[in-house]
């Protein structure tokens, strides 16, 4: 999946999750508003409560009832009484009753109490793990009906006067009530305590007064005079359901706004961290690359900021993994290029330094003889001139050889020497090399012995450079040993995958000091006063060429007894019986 599709998937998932989270928050808020509204309605009128409301507010243990303080307060504010009855009619609990409640109520007791009094009753079946079924009765006293029952017989219908007694007036004041006498046309013809009430009523107003929304209102209609009495009382509690509902909704909306704002703030920080932190890190990374710091970003403990403990890309960076992979490749490429540049600079400086040092002595000799030939103060004969020319020629040849060896050494050191690997028969390859030395008249005083392996051995080598290895080793055995030295070259095999080429001589041998420094550059020195002394680079080049063929070289030598050189080379074997 490319970065474009990955971004689409990420944003789609996040938008869906945000929608689900917002929906859950809104549902929770509406549930809170609904619960608060229901709680407000119950506070105003307990009869509207459901059974679940009383689950935690009425406790029954061994026929002892405990009412919650909140339930008591609600019942008292609504001038109500609470009764808890068993299925058999036993009264096991009560609160705020106006009269002494008997311990048992049968049907004959319940009917007049419910139907013949001014109280309005509601009941609920209590849920719980009780031994028997319990019912909760809530009787709500209607003060308006009480006053109406008491005064309706004393109204002067003919003279259209309320004619209120002192007892009635006292009850109306206690209940914060009002009374109005209305004629057939809806006009108020007499009233008491109704300053804030209308002076006339329409049919709609009268219907409204009869609804459950006005439980504190009572009315009586006289059939003869067609006049009506309307009585209203106010609850002791100053609570207004509409105001409470508005307050609850406003409070819930405020909480909703705060939650949405916090959610937006958290979402902003989350998005900034998710998308901003990786981008800032990558910008710093690119900035470091521009400054020449070719390393992946790390923390204060030098641990990679990109990878976790398992070596995998951290989750917050996975969205940009394609870009990060490209940056890693760029970093590695720049680092490799910088390393090669430094290596080339160092090689160039070493090569120039080596050339300057190694050519100083032979150039001095050439310059000296050239100046002698050029001098007008001396007259050289033909023999002397030839001798000078010979020295100059030798020094020139030496310098050419030195330049070639120096160049080869630096190429080998910096792994810049290309090799052309071929599958060669080692027995035949080395046999031809030894024959070349045997046929050289300069080596007539040496004795050569070649011992090939009994079967064909094939190895993958570069013929040119492997020839240089054998030539150097055999030439050194000839150069640094006296006449009559026996030089033996043999080939053997170890475990079918390693070939051993051994070059032995019984000549002068080497001291331990010489053996330790044999492969160092210039150990033999570059004093060109000795004829054929060499450049001092032959053995160093030999070792590097052996290593280039994934092999190794070992030397053992005893002073006065001879030297043994072993080349161990990985091969492919192919046995053939001849």
C-alpha positions as a printed Julia matrix, in Angstrom:
578×3 Matrix{Float64}:
   0.0     0.0     0.0
   1.49    3.33   -1.06
   1.52    6.44    1.13
  -1.49    7.97   -0.69
  -3.75    4.99    0.03
  -2.36    4.72    3.55
  -3.36    8.33    4.26
  -6.87    7.68    2.88
  -7.33    4.62    5.12
  -5.96    6.45    8.17
  -8.21    9.47    7.74
 -11.27    7.31    7.02
 -10.73    5.21   10.16
 -10.13    8.3    12.28
 -13.24   10.09   10.98
 -15.36    6.97   11.66
 -13.92    6.67   15.18
 -14.49   10.39   15.81
 -18.11   10.02   14.61
 -18.68    7.02   16.89
 -17.11    8.83   19.85
 -19.18   11.96   19.22
 -22.34    9.87   18.91
 -21.6     8.14   22.22
 -20.99   11.48   23.91
 -24.24   12.94   22.55
 -26.18    9.81   23.55
 -24.69   10.01   27.04
 -25.56   13.69   27.32
 -29.13   13.13   26.15
 -29.42   10.26   28.64
 -28.22   12.61   31.4
 -30.7    15.26   30.26
 -33.51   12.68   30.21
 -32.57   11.41   33.65
 -32.35   14.97   35.01
 -35.72   15.84   33.45
 -37.32   12.75   34.93
 -35.74   13.55   38.28
 -37.16   17.09   38.06
 -40.64   15.77   37.23
 -40.48   13.31   40.1
 -39.39   16.09   42.45
 -42.51   18.02   41.4
 -44.89   15.05   41.24
 -43.83   11.74   42.81
 -46.71    9.91   41.17
 -44.9    10.14   37.82
 -41.96    8.05   39.06
 -41.4     4.49   37.86
 -40.57    1.39   39.89
 -36.85    1.69   39.18
 -36.8     5.07   40.98
 -37.72    3.42   44.29
 -35.24    0.51   44.01
 -32.48    2.32   45.87
 -34.76    4.56   47.95
 -36.87    1.98   49.79
 -35.09   -0.73   51.77
 -36.96   -3.63   53.38
 -35.16   -5.89   55.83
 -37.1    -8.34   57.99
 -40.33   -6.33   57.52
 -38.61   -3.09   58.58
 -38.84   -0.35   55.97
 -36.27    2.43   55.59
 -37.05    5.39   53.34
 -34.3     7.38   51.68
 -33.95   10.99   52.9
 -34.44   12.34   49.39
 -37.68   10.36   49.03
 -38.89   11.69   52.38
 -38.16   15.26   51.34
 -40.0    14.86   48.01
 -43.04   13.29   49.69
 -43.17   15.99   52.36
 -42.87   18.86   49.85
 -45.79   17.38   47.89
 -47.95   16.97   51.03
 -47.92   13.24   50.42
 -47.76   10.13   52.57
 -45.98    6.83   51.95
 -47.24    3.36   52.87
 -45.59   -0.01   52.31
 -47.98   -2.98   52.34
 -47.46   -6.67   51.93
 -49.57   -8.74   49.57
 -51.73   -9.72   52.57
 -52.37   -6.08   53.55
 -49.88   -5.8    56.44
 -48.54   -2.27   56.85
 -44.74   -2.64   57.33
 -43.73    1.0    56.84
 -45.13    4.52   56.57
 -44.07    8.17   56.42
 -45.79   11.56   56.82
 -49.21   10.06   57.48
 -51.84   12.47   58.89
 -53.59    9.84   61.0
 -52.56    6.76   62.91
 -52.18    3.95   60.36
 -53.36    0.49   61.44
 -50.95   -2.44   61.22
 -53.23   -4.23   58.78
 -55.47   -2.97   55.97
 -57.95   -5.16   54.2
 -60.05   -4.3    51.15
 -62.79   -2.73   53.22
 -60.25   -0.31   54.67
 -58.52    0.53   51.41
 -61.68    1.36   49.37
 -62.88    4.32   51.44
 -59.35    5.53   52.04
 -58.63    5.68   48.33
 -62.02    6.62   46.89
 -63.74    8.72   49.53
 -60.92   11.02   50.58
 -59.47   14.02   48.79
 -56.06   12.3    48.55
 -54.84   11.04   45.18
 -53.15    7.64   45.41
 -50.52    5.97   43.23
 -48.94    2.56   43.82
 -45.89    0.56   42.7
 -44.85   -3.04   43.08
 -41.43   -3.06   44.72
 -38.79   -5.23   43.08
 -36.34   -7.13   45.23
 -35.46  -10.48   46.73
 -38.12  -10.4    49.42
 -39.93  -13.3    51.03
 -43.29  -11.84   49.9
 -44.54   -9.19   47.48
 -44.58   -5.57   48.71
 -46.48   -2.56   47.38
 -45.7     1.11   47.88
 -48.64    3.53   48.11
 -48.21    7.25   47.71
 -51.18    9.38   48.79
 -50.99   12.97   47.62
 -53.16   15.37   49.55
 -55.16   17.78   47.37
 -55.69   20.87   49.55
 -57.87   22.47   46.89
 -60.39   19.63   47.01
 -60.42   19.72   50.81
 -61.24   23.44   50.79
 -63.8    22.95   48.0
 -65.64   20.16   49.86
 -65.78   22.32   52.94
 -67.01   25.6    51.34
 -69.23   24.66   48.35
 -72.28   24.25   50.53
 -71.81   27.72   52.05
 -71.58   29.72   48.79
 -74.39   32.25   48.23
 -75.22   31.27   44.64
 -78.19   33.63   44.34
 -76.27   36.75   45.43
 -73.13   35.57   43.61
 -70.92   35.72   46.71
 -68.36   33.25   48.06
 -69.4    33.83   51.65
 -66.2    32.33   53.11
 -66.01   31.3    56.75
 -63.09   32.14   59.01
 -61.95   28.51   58.97
 -61.97   28.46   55.17
 -60.09   31.75   54.96
 -57.43   30.43   57.34
 -56.93   27.24   55.28
 -56.7    29.22   52.03
 -54.0    31.42   53.55
 -52.12   28.38   54.91
 -52.09   26.79   51.46
 -51.2    30.06   49.66
 -54.42   29.55   47.72
 -57.02   31.54   45.83
 -60.71   31.21   45.05
 -62.77   32.6    42.16
 -66.5    32.48   41.45
 -67.24   32.46   37.7
 -70.59   33.18   36.03
 -71.87   31.25   32.96
 -70.17   33.72   30.57
 -66.74   33.09   32.11
 -66.54   36.4    34.0
 -65.17   36.42   37.55
 -67.92   37.78   39.82
 -66.23   37.22   43.2
 -62.76   36.18   44.31
 -60.32   35.87   47.15
 -56.49   35.99   46.95
 -56.56   35.92   43.14
 -54.86   39.19   42.3
 -52.61   37.56   39.69
 -55.41   35.48   38.16
 -57.39   36.54   35.04
 -60.79   38.34   35.39
 -62.4    36.2    32.73
 -61.96   32.68   31.36
 -62.4    31.23   27.91
 -63.34   27.62   27.25
 -59.71   26.86   26.49
 -58.6    28.37   29.82
 -61.11   26.25   31.71
 -60.0    23.08   29.88
 -56.39   23.89   30.68
 -57.18   24.18   34.38
 -58.63   20.68   34.31
 -55.44   19.05   32.99
 -52.98   17.07   35.12
 -50.52   19.9    34.66
 -52.46   21.77   37.38
 -52.87   19.11   40.12
 -53.34   21.81   42.84
 -56.52   23.13   41.2
 -60.08   22.05   42.1
 -63.38   23.16   40.57
 -67.12   22.79   41.21
 -70.03   23.52   38.8
 -73.48   24.36   40.18
 -76.19   22.96   37.92
 -78.92   25.39   39.0
 -77.12   28.73   38.64
 -74.58   27.57   36.01
 -71.88   29.16   38.13
 -68.46   27.63   38.88
 -65.99   27.76   41.72
 -62.27   27.43   40.96
 -59.8    26.89   43.82
 -56.04   26.75   43.47
 -53.23   26.12   45.95
 -49.45   26.32   45.71
 -47.01   23.69   46.99
 -44.7    24.56   49.87
 -41.71   23.96   47.68
 -40.69   26.91   45.5
 -39.62   24.5    42.8
 -40.91   25.16   39.29
 -40.71   22.21   36.92
 -40.31   24.35   33.83
 -37.55   26.41   35.4
 -35.89   23.25   36.69
 -36.07   21.64   33.26
 -34.63   24.73   31.58
 -31.87   24.85   34.16
 -31.11   21.16   33.66
 -30.99   21.5    29.86
 -28.82   24.62   30.07
 -26.46   22.88   32.46
 -26.28   19.8    30.21
 -25.67   21.92   27.11
 -22.89   23.77   28.92
 -21.29   20.45   29.88
 -21.71   19.3    26.26
 -19.94   22.41   25.01
 -17.09   21.92   27.5
 -16.72   18.24   26.56
 -16.75   18.99   22.84
 -14.19   21.75   23.33
 -11.94   19.43   25.35
 -12.43   16.71   22.71
 -11.48   19.19   19.98
  -8.44   20.3    21.99
  -7.32   16.71   22.63
  -7.94   15.82   18.97
  -5.84   18.81   17.88
  -2.95   17.79   20.12
  -3.3    14.16   19.01
  -3.26   15.08   15.31
  -0.35   17.46   15.84
   1.61   14.71   17.6
   0.65   11.95   15.16
   1.44   13.88   11.98
   3.69   16.68   13.24
   6.29   14.79   15.31
   7.32   12.43   12.46
   7.47   15.37   10.02
   9.65   17.43   12.39
  11.94   14.44   12.91
  12.28   13.89    9.15
  12.93   17.61    8.56
  15.76   17.5    11.14
  17.05   14.34    9.48
  17.13   16.02    6.05
  18.73   19.11    7.61
  21.47   16.91    9.12
  22.06   15.3     5.73
  22.54   18.78    4.29
  25.14   19.47    7.0
  27.05   16.31    6.19
  25.78   14.18    9.12
  24.99   10.91    7.38
  23.41    9.07   10.33
  19.87    8.09   11.25
  18.36   10.22   14.07
  19.0     8.96   17.62
  17.91    9.95   21.13
  20.1    11.07   24.04
  21.09    7.44   24.7
  22.14    6.96   21.07
  19.2     4.66   20.41
  17.35    4.93   17.13
  14.2     7.06   17.4
  12.68    5.13   14.47
  12.87    1.57   15.77
  11.43   -0.11   18.86
  13.21   -2.67   21.04
  12.27   -5.43   18.57
  13.98   -3.57   15.72
  10.71   -2.73   13.97
   9.51    0.69   12.87
   7.61    2.46   15.65
   3.85    2.76   15.19
   3.82    6.57   14.88
   6.25    6.41   11.93
   4.56    3.58   10.0
   2.36    6.0     8.07
   5.53    7.44    6.51
   7.43    4.17    6.11
   7.89    4.6     2.35
   9.39    8.05    2.83
  11.52    6.84    5.76
  12.76    3.89    3.69
  13.81    6.35    0.97
  15.58    8.55    3.54
  17.43    5.51    4.94
  18.61    4.56    1.45
  19.66    8.16    0.79
  21.54    8.3     4.1
  23.37    5.05    3.39
  24.25    6.16   -0.14
  25.57    9.53    1.04
  27.48    7.85    3.86
  29.04    5.37    1.42
  29.93    8.15   -1.02
  31.49   10.21    1.76
  33.48    7.19    2.97
  34.74    6.54   -0.56
  35.6    10.22   -0.99
  37.61   10.23    2.24
  39.28    6.97    1.26
  40.17    8.32   -2.18
  41.56   11.51   -0.67
  43.62    9.52    1.82
  44.82    7.15   -0.92
  45.8    10.05   -3.14
  47.72   11.72   -0.33
  49.45    8.46    0.64
  50.28    7.72   -2.98
  51.8    11.18   -3.49
  53.69   10.88   -0.19
  54.95    7.42   -1.11
  56.0     8.5    -4.58
  57.83   11.49   -3.15
  59.63    9.35   -0.6
  60.42    6.31   -2.77
  61.57    8.22   -5.85
  63.83   10.58   -3.93
  66.87    8.23   -3.83
  66.82    6.97   -7.45
  66.07   10.45   -8.75
  69.05   11.76   -6.79
  71.26    9.15   -8.47
  69.9     9.99  -11.93
  70.31   13.72  -11.29
  73.86   13.23  -10.0
  75.07   11.22  -13.0
  73.26   13.57  -15.38
  75.03   16.56  -13.85
  78.38   14.77  -14.11
  77.81   14.1   -17.81
  76.68   17.66  -18.33
  79.69   19.22  -16.53
  82.16   21.11  -18.8
  84.98   20.71  -16.26
  85.42   17.02  -17.04
  85.87   15.05  -20.25
  84.49   11.51  -19.98
  85.69    8.65  -22.17
  83.33    6.19  -23.86
  83.62    3.53  -21.15
  82.75    5.95  -18.37
  79.89    7.35  -20.35
  78.44    3.85  -20.85
  78.75    3.13  -17.14
  76.88    6.34  -16.29
  74.22    5.51  -18.88
  73.85    2.02  -17.42
  73.28    3.42  -13.92
  70.73    5.93  -15.23
  68.94    3.13  -17.13
  68.84    0.9   -14.04
  67.49    3.71  -11.9
  64.86    4.52  -14.51
  63.77    0.87  -14.69
  63.66    0.75  -10.9
  61.49    3.87  -10.75
  59.09    2.42  -13.32
  58.84   -0.8   -11.32
  58.39    1.2    -8.11
  55.58    3.27   -9.6
  53.79    0.13  -10.78
  54.18   -1.57   -7.38
  53.02    1.53   -5.48
  49.97    1.89   -7.69
  49.13   -1.8    -7.26
  49.58   -1.59   -3.49
  47.19    1.35   -3.11
  44.62   -0.25   -5.41
  44.73   -3.43   -3.35
  44.47   -1.54   -0.08
  41.39    0.36   -1.26
  39.8    -2.68   -2.91
  39.96   -0.95   -6.27
  41.71   -3.75   -8.2
  39.34   -5.62  -10.53
  39.99   -9.34  -10.91
  38.83  -11.69  -13.64
  38.12  -15.05  -11.99
  38.56  -18.19  -14.09
  38.36  -21.87  -13.35
  41.95  -23.17  -13.61
  43.74  -26.47  -13.11
  46.21  -25.68  -10.29
  48.57  -28.55  -11.12
  48.98  -27.44  -14.72
  49.09  -23.7   -13.9
  51.92  -24.01  -11.35
  53.82  -26.59  -13.46
  54.1   -24.08  -16.33
  55.29  -21.39  -13.92
  58.07  -23.63  -12.56
  59.11  -24.62  -16.09
  59.51  -20.91  -16.89
  61.96  -20.53  -14.0
  63.81  -23.74  -14.92
  64.27  -22.55  -18.51
  65.77  -19.23  -17.38
  69.6   -19.48  -17.73
  70.04  -17.19  -14.73
  68.63  -19.96  -12.55
  70.89  -22.75  -13.69
  72.63  -22.94  -10.31
  69.32  -23.64   -8.51
  67.53  -26.98   -8.25
  63.73  -27.04   -8.73
  61.36  -29.83   -7.64
  57.61  -29.76   -8.47
  55.21  -32.15   -6.67
  51.66  -31.91   -8.13
  48.61  -33.35   -6.41
  47.76  -36.87   -7.51
  44.38  -35.76   -8.9
  43.13  -32.74  -10.8
  42.4   -29.69   -8.63
  40.33  -26.81  -10.0
  40.37  -23.4    -8.39
  38.74  -20.08   -9.28
  41.6   -17.59   -9.65
  42.68  -14.6   -11.68
  45.52  -16.01  -13.86
  47.39  -12.68  -14.11
  47.48  -11.86  -10.4
  47.89  -15.44   -9.2
  50.87  -15.71  -11.55
  52.28  -12.65   -9.79
  51.91  -14.41   -6.4
  53.88  -17.51   -7.48
  56.47  -15.45   -9.36
  57.18  -13.25   -6.32
  57.57  -16.17   -3.94
  59.8   -18.28   -6.23
  61.84  -15.21   -7.27
  62.51  -14.35   -3.6
  63.6   -17.93   -2.92
  66.1   -17.63   -5.8
  67.26  -14.08   -4.95
  67.95  -14.48   -1.24
  69.51  -17.99   -1.24
  72.94  -19.19   -2.36
  73.7   -21.35   -5.39
  72.74  -25.0    -5.05
  69.61  -24.29   -3.01
  66.79  -26.78   -3.63
  63.43  -25.09   -4.17
  60.42  -27.45   -3.84
  56.91  -26.47   -4.93
  54.11  -28.89   -3.94
  50.3   -28.97   -4.03
  48.08  -30.82   -1.53
  44.42  -30.91   -0.49
  42.61  -30.58    2.87
  39.08  -31.96    3.27
  38.27  -31.59   -0.41
  37.76  -27.81   -0.26
  41.11  -26.25    0.65
  44.24  -26.39   -1.51
  47.72  -25.89   -0.01
  50.51  -24.57   -2.24
  53.8   -25.01   -0.44
  57.1   -23.37   -1.52
  60.11  -24.69    0.44
  63.82  -24.12    0.25
  66.83  -25.38    2.22
  68.66  -22.08    1.97
  69.71  -19.41    4.43
  66.41  -18.99    6.28
  65.35  -15.83    8.16
  65.66  -14.49   11.66
  62.55  -14.03   13.8
  62.83  -10.24   13.41
  62.86  -10.53    9.63
  59.97  -13.02    9.73
  57.82  -10.69   11.82
  58.32   -7.8     9.37
  58.3    -9.8     6.15
  54.97   -8.45    4.87
  55.57   -4.84    5.84
  56.16   -2.29    3.08
  59.79   -1.29    2.41
  61.2    -3.62    5.04
  63.97   -4.64    2.61
  64.55   -0.93    1.99
  64.89    0.98   -1.23
  68.63    1.47   -1.3
  69.32    1.34   -5.01
  73.06    0.98   -4.61
  72.44   -2.76   -4.4
  71.88   -4.25   -7.78
  68.46   -5.94   -8.08
  67.48   -5.21   -4.49
  63.82   -4.7    -5.53
  61.25   -2.21   -4.37
  60.55   -3.73   -0.96
  56.85   -4.08   -1.86
  56.83   -7.6    -3.32
  55.79   -9.55   -0.2
  53.23   -6.92    0.84
  51.66   -7.14   -2.63
  51.78  -10.96   -2.5
  49.86  -11.08    0.78
  47.22   -8.65   -0.49
  46.76  -10.64   -3.71
  46.33  -13.87   -1.73
  43.68  -12.2     0.45
  41.98  -10.91   -2.69
  41.52  -14.59   -3.65
  39.96  -15.26   -0.2
  43.09  -17.15    0.82
  45.78  -16.85    3.48
  49.57  -17.06    3.54
  51.84  -18.43    6.28
  55.62  -18.38    6.6
  57.93  -20.54    8.74
  61.66  -20.13    8.68
  64.72  -21.19   10.64
  67.98  -19.31   10.22
  70.49  -21.49    8.35
  67.96  -24.25    7.59
  65.54  -22.74    5.1
  62.05  -21.29    4.68
  58.57  -22.76    4.1
  55.72  -20.68    2.69
  52.16  -22.06    2.62
  49.28  -20.59    0.64
  45.83  -21.88    1.69
  43.25  -21.34   -1.03
  39.51  -22.29   -1.18
  38.77  -24.4    -4.27
  36.26  -26.5    -6.17
  37.49  -30.06   -6.55
  36.91  -32.35   -9.48
  38.68  -35.68   -9.27
  39.57  -37.5   -12.46
  41.45  -40.67  -12.8
  44.02  -40.52  -15.51
